[in-house]
């Protein structure tokens, strides 16, 4: 039996049907072998509200709910693309919503799970926008609009974010090491797992005189689903194809 599997940044959408198929197969054939599945944000390319039933959302919700019903516990935290995931989504999928950041036990080691965008503190414009987008005010005003209006606004915001990113030096969007250590120290963990940057890597460093580790999960591509497995005696990176 596998204790847990961890994934992030699938960016599922109607335009990425191969990745959707890969994820559905992953839930059925692979995640079902584990006791817990952790989704560390950006499961969806965009989420405009739990009432959106555009394809392929219904199929994904059903597959997640089938997995939960079969006995695998599902946990997720919101990413910067799907931060509007709400309670209705959780009820339908059987997924428990985690705080960003959340401490869990993996192979006996206390581990901090995050999406990762909170760690990119060198990008001041992004962090400022993030505060507004996560506010109750924005959430309320946005969700009050029609689905069509929301879809259009979301498309505009994605275009703006692409324009903003294209003007930034590459390293600005990566994590800030001091911020990483602050989050780990504040949570009493020497191991951190996150996604968001699409820079899969294991970073070993020392913090407060002890060995520390930051594992970055990779994003999913059409035929390539990176995931981390907790066997109970350690973590192992795998690729689902
Ligand atoms: Mn992200």
Boltz pocket constraint, residues with backbone or C-beta under 6 A from the ligand:
constraints:
  - pocket:
      binder: B
      contacts: [[A, 41], [A, 42], [A, 79], [A, 80], [A, 81], [A, 115], [A, 117], [A, 195], [A, 196], [A, 197]]
      max_distance: 6.0
